[in-house]
Amino acid sequence: MDTSYLPLAEHARQLRRRDQTAVGLIERCTQNFLASESRLNAYKTWDGARARKLAEAVDALFAEGVDLGPLMGIPVSVKDLYGVPGLPVYAGSAERLPEAWETAGPVVSSLQRQLGIVVGKTHTVEFAFGGLGVNAHWGTPFNPWASAEHRTPGGSSSGAGVSLVQGSAFLALGTDTAGSVRVPAAMTGQVGLKTTYGRWSLNGIVPLSSSLDTPGLLTRTVEDLTFAFSAMDASARSVPKPCAPRPLTGLRIGVPENCKRSTNPIFPGLATP
């Protein structure tokens, strides 16, 4: 049975119980990548060989009882604005950026300290300036939900959501200035988080707007997002528990009643205050 789409918390538990291996996860991600990447075009750079070597090291550490954090052994795609040592940064442009941009900042360092496994760098709109996901230099990733035609996946983290649907990664790092995580998450059926400005450092990330940029996460579910955010935000050393359901008793919902019908000729009948 393909277990690629289990919750992240369950993957973490199975890795620690040795019910599955990090090598097995990377092999599954690689198979999914090879089966569909020529059509989907999610990645600027795929790093499968190095990811497998790191997975072998993760399995050896687990076998010795070493646990470096919740994301240990989890396959992660990273938007090609982040510096990842050993991988080029293009930021969606036609030319490779200077090597200094390949240095890991605090966000990637938090992931790597836990031995989360970077499988590759996903496509982005050039310098993150655009919400559709289009890239004239390297091609626009295909939205996986449109099998018969090329539909945009949203941007600027255009390859991030695609990588999750593709099954080549279980967690994706993106950035959000004015929707660059939330738009591709919505357009590919994933969950996206724009972190509060200033909560996570922007060091090691190619900037668009220094006053609006934030690192962000894309996951398949809200449960996965809670797990990943807890792991990244607090550099947790133990596996965070999934969120428990909240009771709806006492919940109040407000419904505005002070609306009238609009006579706007472009949007007739639109309700406005």
C-alpha positions as CSV (number, residue, x, y, z in Angstrom):
1,M,0.0,0.0,0.0
2,D,1.3,3.5,-0.9
3,T,1.5,5.3,2.4
4,S,2.8,8.6,0.9
5,Y,-0.3,10.5,1.9
6,L,-0.4,9.6,5.6
7,P,-0.4,12.5,8.0
8,L,3.0,13.9,8.8
9,A,2.6,12.9,12.5
10,E,1.9,9.3,11.4
11,H,5.0,9.3,9.2
12,A,7.0,10.5,12.2
13,R,5.6,7.8,14.4
14,Q,6.2,5.0,11.9
15,L,9.8,6.2,11.3
16,R,10.5,6.0,15.0
17,R,8.8,2.6,15.4
18,R,10.8,1.4,12.3
19,D,7.5,0.5,10.6
20,Q,8.9,2.4,7.6
21,T,12.2,3.9,6.6
22,A,13.4,7.2,5.5
23,V,15.0,5.5,2.5
24,G,11.6,4.0,1.6
25,L,10.0,7.4,1.8
26,I,12.6,9.0,-0.5
27,E,12.4,6.1,-3.0
28,R,8.6,6.6,-3.1
29,C,9.0,10.4,-3.6
30,T,11.6,9.7,-6.4
31,Q,9.2,7.3,-8.1
32,N,6.4,9.9,-8.0
33,F,8.8,12.5,-9.3
34,L,10.0,10.4,-12.2
35,A,6.5,9.3,-13.2
36,S,5.1,12.8,-13.6
37,E,7.8,15.5,-13.6
38,S,8.1,15.7,-17.4
39,R,4.5,16.8,-17.4
40,L,4.1,18.8,-14.1
41,N,7.5,20.6,-14.1
42,A,7.4,21.3,-10.3
43,Y,11.2,21.5,-9.8
44,K,14.0,23.7,-10.9
45,T,16.5,21.4,-9.3
46,W,15.9,17.8,-8.1
47,D,18.3,16.4,-5.5
48,G,17.2,12.8,-5.3
49,A,20.7,11.2,-5.0
50,R,21.8,13.4,-2.1
51,A,18.4,13.0,-0.5
52,R,18.7,9.2,-0.5
53,K,22.2,9.4,1.1
54,L,20.8,11.6,3.9
55,A,17.9,9.2,4.3
56,E,20.3,6.3,4.8
57,A,22.0,8.4,7.6
58,V,18.6,9.1,9.1
59,D,17.7,5.4,9.3
60,A,21.1,4.6,10.8
61,L,20.5,7.3,13.5
62,F,17.0,6.0,14.3
63,A,18.4,2.5,14.6
64,E,20.7,3.9,17.3
65,G,17.9,5.7,19.1
66,V,19.0,9.2,18.0
67,D,16.1,11.6,17.5
68,L,16.9,15.1,16.2
69,G,13.4,16.5,15.9
70,P,9.9,16.0,14.5
71,L,10.8,16.5,10.9
72,M,13.6,14.0,10.9
73,G,13.4,11.9,7.7
74,I,10.4,13.8,6.3
75,P,10.8,14.7,2.5
76,V,10.6,18.5,2.0
77,S,10.6,20.6,-1.2
78,V,12.0,24.1,-0.9
79,K,11.1,27.1,-3.1
80,D,14.0,28.3,-5.2
81,L,14.3,31.6,-3.2
82,Y,15.8,29.8,-0.2
83,G,19.5,29.1,0.2
84,V,20.2,25.4,0.6
85,P,23.9,24.5,0.8
86,G,25.0,22.7,-2.3
87,L,22.0,23.7,-4.5
88,P,21.9,26.6,-6.9
89,V,19.5,29.5,-6.5
90,Y,17.9,31.1,-9.6
91,A,14.9,32.8,-7.9
92,G,13.0,32.1,-11.1
93,S,15.5,34.2,-13.2
94,A,17.5,33.1,-16.2
95,E,20.8,33.2,-14.4
96,R,22.2,31.5,-11.3
97,L,22.6,33.9,-8.4
98,P,26.0,34.3,-6.7
99,E,27.0,31.5,-4.4
100,A,26.5,33.6,-1.3
101,W,22.7,33.1,-1.8
102,E,23.1,29.4,-1.3
103,T,23.9,29.8,2.4
104,A,21.1,28.4,4.6
105,G,19.2,31.0,6.7
106,P,17.4,30.3,10.0
107,V,14.4,28.6,8.4
108,V,16.3,26.1,6.3
109,S,18.7,25.6,9.2
110,S,15.9,24.7,11.5
111,L,14.8,22.1,9.0
112,Q,18.3,20.7,8.5
113,R,19.1,20.6,12.2
114,Q,16.2,18.1,12.5
115,L,17.5,16.2,9.4
116,G,14.4,17.0,7.4
117,I,15.3,15.8,3.9
118,V,15.4,18.4,1.1
119,V,14.4,16.6,-2.1
120,G,14.9,19.7,-4.4
121,K,14.2,23.3,-5.2
122,T,10.7,24.1,-6.7
123,H,10.0,26.6,-9.4
124,T,9.0,30.2,-8.5
125,V,7.8,33.2,-10.5
126,E,10.8,35.3,-11.4
127,F,11.9,37.0,-8.2
128,A,8.5,36.0,-6.7
129,F,6.8,38.9,-8.5
130,G,3.5,37.4,-9.6
131,G,0.5,35.4,-8.4
132,L,-0.4,33.1,-11.3
133,G,2.8,31.0,-11.2
134,V,4.0,31.9,-14.7
135,N,7.7,31.7,-15.6
136,A,9.0,32.5,-19.1
137,H,12.5,31.2,-18.4
138,W,11.9,27.7,-17.1
139,G,8.2,27.0,-18.0
140,T,5.1,27.3,-15.8
141,P,4.4,24.2,-13.7
142,F,1.2,22.4,-14.6
143,N,-1.7,22.3,-12.1
144,P,-2.0,18.5,-11.4
145,W,-5.8,18.7,-11.2
146,A,-6.1,19.6,-14.9
147,S,-5.1,16.5,-16.7
148,A,-6.2,17.6,-20.2
149,E,-4.8,21.1,-20.4
150,H,-2.2,23.4,-18.9
151,R,-3.7,25.4,-16.1
152,T,-1.6,27.6,-13.8
153,P,-0.9,26.3,-10.3
154,G,-0.8,29.8,-8.6
155,G,2.3,31.7,-7.5
156,S,4.7,32.8,-6.7
157,S,5.5,29.5,-5.0
158,S,4.3,27.8,-8.1
159,G,6.1,24.4,-7.8
160,A,5.4,24.1,-4.0
161,G,1.8,23.0,-4.2
162,V,2.4,20.9,-7.2
163,S,5.2,18.9,-5.4
164,L,2.7,17.9,-2.7
165,V,0.1,16.7,-5.1
166,Q,2.8,15.0,-7.1
167,G,3.8,13.1,-4.0
168,S,7.5,14.0,-4.4
169,A,7.4,15.9,-1.1
170,F,5.3,15.8,2.1
171,L,6.0,19.4,3.2
172,A,6.9,22.4,1.1
173,L,8.7,25.7,2.1
174,G,7.4,28.7,0.2
175,T,7.4,32.5,0.7
176,D,4.4,34.9,0.8
177,T,4.4,38.6,0.1
178,A,0.9,39.2,-1.1
179,G,-0.5,35.6,-1.4
180,S,2.5,33.7,-2.8
181,V,1.9,30.7,-0.4
182,R,-1.9,31.0,-0.1
183,V,-2.7,31.4,-3.8
184,P,-0.8,28.2,-4.9
185,A,-2.2,26.3,-1.9
186,A,-5.7,27.3,-2.9
187,M,-5.3,26.6,-6.6
188,T,-3.8,23.1,-6.0
189,G,-6.0,22.0,-3.1
190,Q,-3.4,22.3,-0.4
191,V,-3.2,24.3,2.9
192,G,-0.9,27.4,3.1
193,L,0.3,29.6,5.9
194,K,1.8,33.1,5.7
195,T,3.6,33.4,9.0
196,T,3.3,36.6,11.0
197,Y,5.8,39.2,9.7
198,G,9.0,39.1,11.7
199,R,8.2,35.8,13.4
200,W,10.6,33.9,11.1
201,S,13.8,35.4,9.8
202,L,14.1,36.4,6.2
203,N,17.9,35.8,6.1
204,G,18.9,33.3,3.5
205,I,15.9,34.1,1.3
206,V,16.0,36.2,-1.9
207,P,13.8,39.2,-1.1
208,L,10.9,40.9,-3.0
209,S,9.6,43.3,-0.4
210,S,11.5,43.6,2.9
211,S,8.4,45.0,4.6
212,L,5.9,42.3,3.4
213,D,7.9,39.1,2.7
214,T,7.4,36.2,5.1
215,P,8.5,32.5,5.0
216,G,5.6,30.1,4.7
217,L,4.6,26.5,4.7
218,L,2.4,24.4,2.4
219,T,1.0,21.1,3.5
220,R,-1.8,18.7,2.4
221,T,-3.9,19.2,5.6
222,V,-4.4,21.6,8.5
223,E,-3.2,18.8,10.8
224,D,0.0,18.5,8.8
225,L,0.4,22.3,8.9
226,T,0.1,22.3,12.7
227,F,2.7,19.6,13.0
228,A,5.2,21.3,10.7
229,F,4.7,24.8,12.1
230,S,5.2,23.5,15.7
231,A,8.4,21.7,14.6
232,M,9.8,24.6,12.7
233,D,8.7,27.4,15.0
234,A,9.9,26.0,18.3
235,S,12.7,23.7,17.1
236,A,10.8,21.0,19.0
237,R,12.8,17.9,20.1
238,S,9.8,15.6,20.4
239,V,7.0,14.8,18.0
240,P,4.1,17.3,18.6
241,K,0.7,15.8,19.1
242,P,-2.0,16.3,16.4
243,C,-4.5,19.0,17.3
244,A,-7.5,17.6,19.2
245,P,-11.0,18.5,17.8
246,R,-12.5,21.6,19.4
247,P,-16.2,21.4,20.6
248,L,-18.6,23.7,18.9
249,T,-20.7,24.2,22.0
250,G,-21.1,27.9,22.7
251,L,-19.8,28.9,19.2
252,R,-21.4,32.2,18.0
253,I,-21.6,33.2,14.4
254,G,-22.3,36.8,13.4
255,V,-24.5,37.5,10.3
256,P,-24.5,41.2,9.1
257,E,-28.0,42.5,8.3
258,N,-27.2,46.1,7.4
259,C,-26.7,45.4,3.7
260,K,-28.5,46.7,0.7
261,R,-28.6,45.7,-3.0
262,S,-26.0,47.4,-5.2
263,T,-26.9,49.1,-8.4
264,N,-23.4,48.7,-9.7
265,P,-23.7,48.3,-13.4
266,I,-20.7,46.0,-13.6
267,F,-21.8,43.7,-10.7
268,P,-25.6,44.1,-10.6
269,G,-27.2,42.8,-7.4
270,L,-23.9,42.7,-5.5
271,A,-24.6,43.2,-1.8
272,T,-22.6,46.2,-0.4
273,P,-22.6,48.0,3.0
